[in-house]
């Protein structure tokens, strides 16, 4: 019984030499499959539309580029200066915003399609457009250097769209920063105007209080018959002169008090007598007239020009052909191997049936 098993085991096992012989006998089948895959790959490589890629390398602005944004923004003004990083982050946020991508899709991508292409799914078209546009870090060494890539079948269109997309992001970021600066200056000016108004109202009240105090002092001076300030010699004269206000105001004499009351009542403007008013007015005038022009601000830099590509990135013909040949070879060998094993099993079954 063991002898029978030993006799049949070699017939059941797969012989490598037999497999190689079987593959060699089917070499034309394998070559045919390879040729078929190579033909399909060649048709795809040479007949599919080429894809061109325009690139824009983006860097942060310099301190000089954002100088106009920081005009008047000092610690004394209670307005914190903008940093390069903050301004650049505003630009990157607008560059990567979904709203900008959607707007560009409607304004540029859809009008470039034919009526038949636009008849398809809008979501599908948007996904296709999102695949043509990518924004990512240019490399890991420079974490603030970004790369925008725009793909298109037309190299001129790829260049135009890349420039347009960056420009739209720039306009949005500049507008946001300028509006922030102008809004903060407007709020600051309004607060200063309120402080000036409060000081002026307080100045009027102080003037009325002073007139009331002088009238009381006048009544006292008239009651004691004091028209002129008394002549006091020695150190006492200096002490009295230094305290001729408040309760001792009447010592000035009725004539001097009457003249001061008349002068105060005829005063047309209290501004020169209000403390700190002029400083506030200067600040108010500065912030009221403060305005940043968008043309004077840069929120990013382009590292090199955005040129029209002259060489397509897809399809890579040589790579497509190599992959087609390899894939055809693998599938051809697999088919031939399957046929060899299938025929061998048929032969073994036939032999077993005869025995």
C-alpha positions in Angstrom: 0.0 0.0 0.0 2.9 2.3 0.8 4.4 1.4 -2.5 1.3 2.5 -4.3 1.4 5.9 -2.5 5.1 6.3 -3.4 4.3 5.5 -7.0 1.5 8.0 -7.3 3.1 10.9 -5.3 5.4 12.0 -8.1 2.5 12.1 -10.5 0.5 14.3 -8.1 3.3 16.8 -7.4 3.9 19.8 -9.7 7.1 19.4 -11.6 8.9 22.8 -12.1 10.5 21.6 -15.4 7.1 20.5 -16.6 5.7 23.9 -15.8 8.5 25.7 -17.7 8.0 23.4 -20.6 4.3 24.1 -20.5 4.9 27.9 -20.5 7.4 27.6 -23.4 4.9 25.7 -25.4 2.4 28.6 -24.8 4.9 31.3 -25.5 2.9 32.7 -28.4 -0.1 33.0 -26.1 1.9 34.9 -23.6 3.4 37.1 -26.3 0.0 37.8 -27.8 -1.4 38.9 -24.4 1.7 41.1 -23.9 1.2 42.6 -27.3 -2.5 43.2 -26.6 -1.7 45.1 -23.4 1.1 47.0 -25.0 -1.3 48.1 -27.8 -3.9 49.2 -25.3 -1.3 51.1 -23.3 0.1 52.7 -26.4 -3.3 53.8 -27.5 -3.9 55.4 -24.1 -0.5 57.0 -24.0 -0.6 58.5 -27.5 -4.3 59.3 -27.9 -5.3 60.6 -24.5 -5.2 64.4 -23.9 -2.0 65.7 -22.4 -2.2 67.4 -19.0 -0.1 70.4 -18.3 0.8 71.8 -14.9 1.4 75.4 -13.9 3.0 76.0 -10.5 3.2 79.0 -8.1 5.6 78.9 -5.2 4.4 81.2 -2.4 6.4 82.8 0.4 5.5 85.1 3.3 5.8 88.9 2.8 8.6 91.0 4.2 8.3 93.5 7.0 8.5 96.3 4.4 5.5 94.8 2.6 3.2 95.2 5.6 4.7 98.5 6.8 1.6 100.5 5.8 -0.6 98.2 7.8 1.3 99.1 11.0 1.3 102.9 10.4 0.3 104.4 13.7 0.1 101.0 15.5 2.3 101.3 18.5 2.2 100.3 22.2 1.4 104.0 23.0 -1.6 103.9 20.6 -3.0 100.7 22.2 -3.0 99.1 18.8 -0.8 96.0 18.5 1.3 96.0 15.3 0.6 93.2 12.8 3.3 90.6 12.4 4.4 89.0 9.1 3.1 85.6 10.3 -0.4 87.0 11.1 -0.7 88.7 7.6 0.6 85.6 5.8 -1.8 83.4 7.8 -4.7 85.6 6.6 -3.6 85.1 3.0 -3.2 81.4 3.4 -6.6 81.1 4.9 -8.1 82.9 2.0 -6.0 80.9 -0.5 -7.2 77.6 0.9 -10.8 78.7 1.6 -13.6 76.5 0.2 -15.5 79.7 -0.8 -12.7 80.8 -3.1 -12.5 77.4 -4.7 -16.3 77.3 -5.3 -16.3 80.8 -6.7 -13.4 80.1 -9.0 -15.2 76.9 -10.1 -18.3 78.9 -11.1 -16.4 81.8 -12.6 -13.7 80.1 -14.6 -14.1 76.3 -14.8 -17.7 75.9 -15.7 -17.6 78.5 -18.6 -14.6 76.7 -20.1 -16.7 73.5 -20.5 -18.9 72.6 -23.5 -22.6 72.3 -23.2 -22.4 68.5 -23.1 -19.7 68.5 -20.4 -21.8 70.9 -18.2 -24.8 68.7 -18.5 -23.2 66.2 -16.2 -23.3 66.1 -12.4 -22.3 69.4 -10.8 -20.7 67.6 -7.9 -18.8 65.4 -10.2 -17.5 68.4 -12.2 -16.4 70.1 -8.9 -14.5 67.0 -7.8 -12.8 66.9 -11.1 -11.8 70.6 -10.8 -10.6 70.0 -7.2 -8.4 67.2 -8.6 -6.9 69.7 -11.0 -6.1 72.3 -8.3 -3.9 71.5 -5.3 -2.4 73.6 -2.6 0.3 72.1 -0.3 3.6 72.6 1.4 6.4 72.9 -1.1 8.7 70.9 1.1 9.2 69.9 4.7 12.3 72.0 5.1 10.5 75.3 4.7 7.2 75.2 6.6 6.1 78.6 5.3 6.7 77.9 1.6 3.6 76.7 -0.2 3.0 75.4 -3.7 -0.1 75.9 -5.8 -0.5 73.6 -8.8 -3.1 74.1 -11.5 -3.6 71.4 -14.1 -5.2 71.8 -17.5 -5.2 70.3 -21.1 -4.2 73.8 -22.3 -0.8 75.1 -21.0 -1.8 78.7 -21.5 -5.0 78.1 -19.5 -3.1 76.4 -16.7 -0.9 79.5 -16.4 -3.8 81.9 -16.6 -5.8 80.1 -14.0 -2.9 79.7 -11.6 -2.3 83.5 -11.8 -6.0 84.3 -11.5 -6.4 82.0 -8.4 -3.5 83.6 -6.6 -4.7 87.1 -7.5 -8.2 86.4 -6.2 -6.7 85.1 -2.9 -4.5 88.2 -2.7 -7.5 90.6 -3.2 -9.5 88.8 -0.5 -6.6 88.9 2.0 -5.7 92.5 1.3 -9.3 93.6 1.6 -9.7 91.8 4.9 -6.5 93.4 6.3 -7.3 96.9 5.0 -10.8 96.7 6.4 -9.5 95.6 9.7 -7.0 98.5 9.9 -9.5 101.1 8.7 -12.2 99.7 11.1 -9.8 99.8 14.1 -8.8 103.4 13.2 -12.5 104.3 12.9 -13.3 102.8 16.3 -10.2 104.5 17.8 -11.3 107.9 16.4 -14.8 107.4 17.6 -13.6 106.7 21.1 -11.3 109.7 21.1 -14.2 111.9 19.8 -16.3 110.7 22.8 -13.4 111.5 25.2 -13.1 115.0 23.6 -16.8 115.6 23.9 -16.8 114.5 27.5 -13.9 116.8 28.4 -15.7 119.8 26.7 -18.9 119.1 28.6 -16.8 118.8 31.8 -15.1 122.1 30.9 -18.4 123.9 30.7 -19.5 122.5 34.0 -16.1 123.6 35.6 -16.6 127.1 34.2 -20.1 127.3 35.6 -18.8 126.1 39.0 -16.0 128.6 38.9 -18.4 131.5 38.2 -20.6 130.4 41.1 -17.6 130.3 43.5 -16.5 133.7 42.3 -19.9 135.2 42.8 -19.9 134.0 46.4 -16.4 135.4 46.9 -17.7 138.7 45.4 -20.5 138.9 47.9 -18.1 138.4 50.8 -15.7 141.0 49.4 -18.5 143.5 49.0 -19.8 142.7 52.4 -16.5 143.5 54.1 -15.9 146.5 51.7 -12.7 144.9 50.1 -12.2 146.4 46.7 -8.5 145.6 46.3 -6.4 142.9 47.8 -4.8 144.1 51.1 -1.1 144.9 51.2 0.6 142.4 53.6 4.3 142.5 54.2 6.7 139.7 55.1 6.3 136.0 54.8 2.6 136.2 55.5 2.1 138.1 52.2 3.4 135.1 50.2 1.3 132.6 52.2 -1.9 134.6 51.7 -1.2 135.3 48.0 -0.6 131.6 47.5 -4.0 130.7 49.0 -6.2 133.4 47.4 -8.6 130.7 46.1 -11.4 128.6 47.6 -12.5 130.2 50.9 -9.9 133.1 50.6 -10.9 134.1 47.0 -12.6 137.2 48.4 -9.1 138.5 49.4 -8.5 139.4 45.7 -11.0 142.2 46.1 -14.3 142.9 44.5 -12.9 144.7 41.4 -10.6 141.8 40.5 -13.4 139.2 41.1 -15.9 141.2 39.0 -13.3 141.4 36.2 -12.7 137.6 36.4 -16.4 136.8 36.3 -16.9 139.1 33.3 -14.0 137.5 31.5 -15.2 134.0 32.1 -18.8 134.7 31.1 -17.6 136.4 27.9 -15.3 133.5 27.1 -16.3 131.9 23.8 -14.2 128.8 23.9 -13.1 126.7 26.8 -10.7 124.4 24.8 -7.4 126.2 25.7 -8.3 125.8 29.4 -9.1 122.1 29.3 -6.2 119.8 30.3 -5.1 117.1 27.9 -7.6 118.2 25.3 -5.1 119.2 22.6 -3.3 115.8 22.9 -6.6 114.0 22.4 -7.5 116.2 19.4 -4.2 115.4 17.8 -4.8 111.7 18.2 -8.3 112.0 16.9 -7.2 113.9 13.8 -4.6 111.2 13.1 -6.9 108.2 13.4 -9.8 110.0 11.6 -7.6 110.6 8.5 -5.8 107.2 8.7 -6.5 105.1 5.6 -4.5 102.3 4.1 -4.5 101.9 0.3 -4.7 98.2 -0.9 -2.1 99.0 -3.5 0.5 99.7 -0.8 0.2 96.3 0.9 1.6 92.9 0.0 0.4 89.9 1.9 2.7 87.3 0.2 5.5 86.9 -2.3 5.8 84.7 -5.4 9.1 82.8 -5.6 9.8 82.9 -9.3 7.4 83.5 -12.2 4.3 81.6 -13.0 5.1 80.4 -16.6 3.1 78.4 -19.1 4.4 74.7 -19.0 5.9 73.4 -22.2 5.9 69.7 -21.2 2.9 67.6 -20.1 3.0 65.8 -16.8 0.4 63.2 -18.0 0.4 60.7 -19.5 4.0 59.6 -19.0 4.2 57.5 -22.2 7.3 55.5 -21.4 6.0 54.6 -18.0 2.6 53.6 -19.4 4.2 51.4 -22.0 6.5 49.7 -19.4 3.6 49.1 -17.1 1.5 47.7 -20.0 4.3 45.3 -21.0 4.8 44.1 -17.4 1.1 43.7 -16.7 0.6 41.9 -20.0 3.5 39.6 -19.1 2.2 38.8 -15.7 -1.3 38.1 -16.9 0.0 36.1 -19.9 2.1 33.9 -17.7 -0.8 33.4 -15.3 -3.1 32.4 -18.1 -0.5 30.0 -19.5 0.2 28.5 -16.1 -3.4 28.0 -15.5 -3.8 26.2 -18.8 -0.8 24.0 -18.1 -2.1 23.0 -14.7 -5.5 22.4 -16.0 -4.2 20.1 -18.8 -2.0 18.2 -16.4 -5.0 17.6 -14.1 -7.0 16.3 -17.1 -4.2 13.9 -18.0 -3.9 12.6 -14.4 -7.7 12.1 -14.2 -7.6 10.2 -17.5 -4.8 7.9 -16.3 -6.6 7.3 -13.0 -9.8 6.4 -14.9 -7.9 3.8 -17.1 -6.4 2.2 -14.1 
